[in-house]
Amino acid sequence: MTANTPEQEWRDRYTGALMNTFGPPKLTLTRGQGAHVWDEDGKEYVDLLGGIAVNALGHAHPALVEAVTAQLSTLGHISNFFASEPQVELAEKLLALLGTEGRVFFTNSGAEANEAAFKLTRRTGRTHVVAAEGGFHGRTMGALALTSKEAYRTPFEPLPGDVTFVPYGDVDALAAAVTDRTAAILLEPMQGEAGVVVPPDGYLAAARAIATEHGALLWLDEVQTGMGRVGRWFAHHSPLVEEVAQQPSRNLTPDIVTVAKGLAGGFPIGACIGVGQAGKLLEPGNHGTTFGGNPVACAAALAVISTIESEGLLEHVTVLGQKLRDGLAADPRVTEVRGEGLLIGLDLASEASAAVTAAALARGFIINNPTPGRIRLAPPLVLTQDDVNAFLAAWPAILDDALGEHS
Ligand SMILES: *Cc1c(COP(=O)(O)O)cnc(C)c1O
């Protein structure tokens, strides 16, 4: 028997100690800076996935490091028997960014934000929820009940019931599924895990009208799309309104918005925001959490939001995202590029997204393959023009490596 290499030993330690839910890790990363990370061999990568749309400020941003350090050395955790300043400030800030009155419930993840929202919808006295095929809302039992993908659901049935799935983007199908016993319509403004699927213009506004007609709540899952990812605070906000003048009243108004991923730039947090009366449906004793609203997580989120504001990142994301999309679309082996800001999905001419992702990694770029034919990019909002140039320069060669040379 030959002795194990250090790589094999390390792999054995990983597989021997961690549940096999994610498959083998692609790399072991040791540090990060901006939109760059380094592996254990010192090899550098441009991180175009950002911890799956999480690392809004990239890696090791001083504003985030300072906010977390200062809060942790002042008051780290207190339970929800007590209030803290960062928690109240963050709730007020989220409502201000949303441009509505409402109430916030803090959680530690996206799935938990959706669990809170799911329970909130039950307080209407109705149970029926209409959600979209291809949607993703998390892996806990409630969030899974609202997620259509059979492979995720089947091993865990029975799940909470009374959920109808309709094709995403189809107004007629939505109108036909919603009735006067529907508690809520649940939609992502763009479907992230499906590979960044953008609905037709007017779809969300139609969903708003259908919900209102039947007295149902409109619940938007902005876990992936929210907090600046698409170049504005929330994907359901009108890009025109954000550009021209801050006129929140012209935005579509949902009843529930859930956020998480990028909210605290990598520090675990989620939020369920109930707009207007929907913010009052959960009452004392209805729901709870030990960690949710933790002062450190809230301070981290406040630092992320103020840095996005002070560094002008919404504008930056809009401009850079367009350049990235244009550059990617220039190769004929890419059949479609979708998304807004720095949430980008593209379709390949063949089902080769795993090979393309592996080829990108070998050339020093972290990208993601959410489906066999689709690539997703969700880089840090602080990605630079140099990073984009480097990736676009390597892109044809990445496709050559994975698909064979383009003639
Ligand atoms: C990632 C995601 C979730 C789940 O968030 P977790 O933090 O992984 O629980 C829910 N909804 C959407 C749209 C997501 O992208």
The ligand as an ORCA input file, in Angstrom:
! r2SCAN-3c Opt
* xyz 0 1
  C     -31.053     30.597     -1.112
  C     -32.510     30.867     -1.180
  C     -33.362     30.481     -0.130
  C     -32.877     29.708      1.063
  O     -31.976     30.417      1.840
  P     -31.057     29.622      2.900
  O     -30.319     30.733      3.601
  O     -30.184     28.702      2.133
  O     -31.964     28.902      3.811
  C     -34.693     30.836     -0.225
  N     -35.172     31.505     -1.287
  C     -34.389     31.878     -2.321
  C     -34.965     32.627     -3.470
  C     -33.027     31.552     -2.307
  O     -32.255     31.883     -3.341
*
